[in-house]
């Protein structure tokens, strides 16, 4: 599975424009009748799959560690998913999955419909994956998901940030699920950016976790993509932790394929449920390096579950530089509460400070106001001096927030304090609709 690149900047906020402001239909999640706590969410490839927690925790453990809180209503349906540290919601981290993005996801149900909406850590409504205010599933008479569309704050159907406007699922006689995705023009869309699987046949194992994902044509025949892959076979532990993936080509032979260009990826987890290692094998089972030049990545965590570091290693266990980014690993700094990230720094294989090859800085410095809002993000060189990013020329980003902790103004500056245009603008003023969504 391709590992997402580390993202430093938050999602781009855009200035307001005149829009229709008709509210979305009412959606109120059911009151929680019982609650479960988990260290992570189970790996998923499709929104057809349920939201499932992995590595169950007690409420006492959750009071002092990052966790996912899954709340269920009296009808035994999932009503709310919250990622937080203790009682404080926060943005999901490395323990989420490709579909988890918001601190709070609210789920409500009507006849034949499941609706999901999203909130930030302070309870404000937010967009996810672009301009998506609502995900709307249609359900069959047994409650299985059959389609998914995305909607803006006015309820209009839109295309999400992955280029998908609609998912459709059909359940075959043998229990497999056929998934198709379409963009706003009705053309077939890939499973996600950089992963060119299109029409899928999904096989699920005895515990309900995805066991095999096949890229197929309209007749059900395997289709090998441009990355030498036609099948992904997944291995799960009984508790839902995804332990390994295996890539096969159109002839159903093992292949070094998809983004990492490996035949097998193996994940290892700590006693706390965190993935601390990922390493790779070739089609013959021998250790191999991925497309970025490293054989294994190793991570460390603090007592709250925040990641402290991740470094890349070769087959002998020595640290090695990522051939694309120019660093061997990165190190995070957190405040005493574990809630606020204070900085991120990149290092070479020998442990010396280094620059991000594409962005041109060594580390970030993050400053918060008394309310806990991130008001300044600065980029520094190896000597700790402010530096302009090499990709956009920005040295400092300053943000103002309103009383609801919503960003209302953002400005970009270089090391001399001069305004810098990002996306054609040196500053952004963010307005909000009466329903609380950012105006678009």
Secondary structure as UniProt FT lines:
FT   STRAND          34..41
FT   TURN            47..48
FT   STRAND          53..57
FT   HELIX           59..62
FT   TURN            63..64
FT   STRAND          66..72
FT   TURN            74..75
FT   STRAND          78..85
FT   TURN            86..87
FT   STRAND          88..89
FT   TURN            94..95
FT   TURN            98..99
FT   STRAND          104..110
FT   TURN            111..112
FT   STRAND          113..119
FT   TURN            121..122
FT   TURN            129..131
FT   STRAND          134..139
FT   TURN            141..142
FT   STRAND          145..151
FT   TURN            153..154
FT   STRAND          157..158
FT   TURN            161..162
FT   STRAND          166..171
FT   TURN            173..174
FT   STRAND          177..182
FT   TURN            184..185
FT   TURN            193..194
FT   STRAND          200..204
FT   TURN            206..207
FT   STRAND          210..216
FT   TURN            218..219
FT   TURN            226..227
FT   STRAND          231..236
FT   TURN            238..239
FT   STRAND          242..248
FT   TURN            250..251
FT   TURN            258..261
FT   STRAND          264..269
FT   TURN            271..272
FT   STRAND          275..281
FT   TURN            283..284
FT   TURN            291..292
FT   STRAND          296..301
FT   TURN            303..304
FT   STRAND          307..313
FT   TURN            315..316
FT   TURN            323..325
FT   STRAND          329..334
FT   TURN            336..337
FT   STRAND          341..347
FT   TURN            349..350
FT   TURN            357..359
FT   STRAND          363..368
FT   TURN            370..371
FT   STRAND          374..380
FT   TURN            382..383
FT   TURN            390..392
FT   STRAND          396..401
FT   TURN            403..404
FT   STRAND          407..413
FT   TURN            415..416
FT   TURN            423..424
FT   STRAND          427..429
FT   TURN            434..435
//
